Amino acid sequence: MQVSSASGHEVPAGAQAASARRRKPDLTPEEARNWRLAKLFDLRSFIGALMLIFGILVIIPGFLASPATIDKAAGINLALWVGGIMLALAAFFLGWVLLKPPPPVTMAEMEAARKAREEFGTQGPAGH
């Protein structure tokens, strides 16, 4: 299905939807700050950062390994392999967070959540 864009060109409907998802939504400064913090403290960011740090720390001895050390591990440079796998995992998690960030939370959604907390209290709905 073709959709006409603002410039008058025919654009596939899927491409237009993907473009809309990639664009940064119009947010107030406070909402933009909250969105940056949500991306920073996303679990994928933590995992990616830890894998990056430990991958670097593990791969360095792999580059410096002596032939005697490699022979002890059945001829496999384990530090190089494990460090490389950790760096690949870091790239996966950090790329994931960059390509599909958490959705922004608007002030209206925050206000609705605050009202729900007030209505149900901090313990949640009755009967739980």
C-alpha positions as CSV (number, residue, x, y, z in Angstrom):
1,M,0.0,0.0,0.0
2,Q,1.4,3.4,-1.0
3,V,0.8,6.5,1.1
4,S,1.4,10.0,-0.2
5,S,4.0,12.0,1.8
6,A,4.0,15.7,2.5
7,S,6.4,16.2,-0.5
8,G,3.9,14.5,-2.9
9,H,6.0,11.4,-3.3
10,E,4.6,7.9,-2.9
11,V,6.0,6.2,0.2
12,P,5.3,2.6,1.4
13,A,3.0,2.7,4.5
14,G,5.5,0.6,6.5
15,A,8.4,3.0,5.7
16,Q,6.3,5.9,6.9
17,A,5.4,4.2,10.2
18,A,9.0,3.2,10.8
19,S,10.1,6.8,10.1
20,A,7.5,8.1,12.6
21,R,8.8,5.7,15.3
22,R,12.5,6.8,14.8
23,R,11.7,10.5,15.1
24,K,12.0,12.0,18.6
25,P,8.5,12.9,19.8
26,D,7.6,16.4,20.8
27,L,8.3,16.4,24.5
28,T,8.5,19.2,27.1
29,P,12.0,19.7,28.6
30,E,11.0,17.7,31.7
31,E,9.7,14.9,29.6
32,A,12.8,14.9,27.5
33,R,15.0,14.8,30.7
34,N,12.9,11.9,32.0
35,W,13.3,10.0,28.7
36,R,17.1,10.5,28.7
37,L,17.2,9.1,32.3
38,A,15.0,6.2,31.3
39,K,17.4,5.3,28.5
40,L,20.4,5.7,30.7
41,F,19.0,3.5,33.5
42,D,17.5,0.9,31.2
43,L,18.6,-2.6,32.2
44,R,20.0,-3.1,28.7
45,S,22.3,-0.1,29.2
46,F,23.7,-1.6,32.4
47,I,24.2,-5.0,31.0
48,G,25.9,-3.6,27.9
49,A,28.2,-1.3,29.9
50,L,29.2,-4.2,32.2
51,M,29.9,-6.5,29.3
52,L,32.0,-3.8,27.6
53,I,34.1,-3.1,30.7
54,F,34.7,-6.8,31.6
55,G,35.1,-7.7,27.9
56,I,38.0,-5.2,27.6
57,L,39.5,-6.4,30.9
58,V,39.4,-10.1,29.8
59,I,40.5,-9.6,26.2
60,I,43.7,-7.7,27.1
61,P,45.4,-10.7,28.7
62,G,44.2,-12.7,25.7
63,F,46.3,-10.5,23.4
64,L,49.3,-10.9,25.8
65,A,49.0,-14.6,26.4
66,S,52.2,-16.7,26.0
67,P,52.2,-19.9,24.0
68,A,52.7,-21.8,27.3
69,T,49.5,-20.3,28.7
70,I,47.6,-21.1,25.6
71,D,48.9,-24.7,25.7
72,K,47.5,-25.1,29.2
73,A,44.0,-24.5,27.8
74,A,44.3,-27.2,25.2
75,G,45.7,-24.8,22.6
76,I,42.7,-22.4,22.8
77,N,43.2,-18.8,23.8
78,L,40.3,-18.7,26.2
79,A,40.7,-15.1,27.3
80,L,40.6,-13.9,23.8
81,W,37.5,-15.9,23.0
82,V,35.6,-15.0,26.2
83,G,36.6,-11.4,25.9
84,G,35.4,-11.3,22.3
85,I,32.1,-12.9,23.2
86,M,31.6,-10.4,26.0
87,L,32.3,-7.5,23.6
88,A,29.9,-8.9,21.1
89,L,27.2,-9.1,23.8
90,A,28.0,-5.5,24.8
91,A,27.5,-4.4,21.2
92,F,24.2,-6.3,21.0
93,F,22.8,-4.8,24.2
94,L,24.0,-1.2,23.5
95,G,22.8,-1.4,19.9
96,W,19.4,-2.7,21.1
97,V,19.0,0.3,23.5
98,L,20.0,2.7,20.7
99,L,17.8,1.2,18.1
100,K,14.7,0.5,20.3
101,P,14.8,2.9,23.2
102,P,12.2,2.8,25.9
103,P,9.0,4.7,25.0
104,P,8.9,8.3,26.4
105,V,6.5,8.9,29.3
106,T,4.4,12.0,28.9
107,M,3.3,14.3,31.7
108,A,-0.3,13.1,31.2
109,E,0.8,9.4,31.8
110,M,2.8,10.5,34.9
111,E,-0.2,12.3,36.2
112,A,-2.5,9.3,35.6
113,A,0.0,7.0,37.4
114,R,0.1,9.5,40.4
115,K,-3.7,9.6,40.6
116,A,-3.9,5.8,40.5
117,R,-1.3,5.5,43.3
118,E,-3.3,8.0,45.4
119,E,-6.5,6.2,44.7
120,F,-5.2,2.7,45.5
121,G,-2.6,3.8,48.0
122,T,0.9,2.4,48.1
123,Q,-0.3,-1.2,48.7
124,G,-2.1,-1.4,45.3
125,P,-5.8,-2.4,44.8
126,A,-7.8,-3.8,47.7
127,G,-7.6,-7.6,48.0
128,H,-3.9,-7.9,47.0
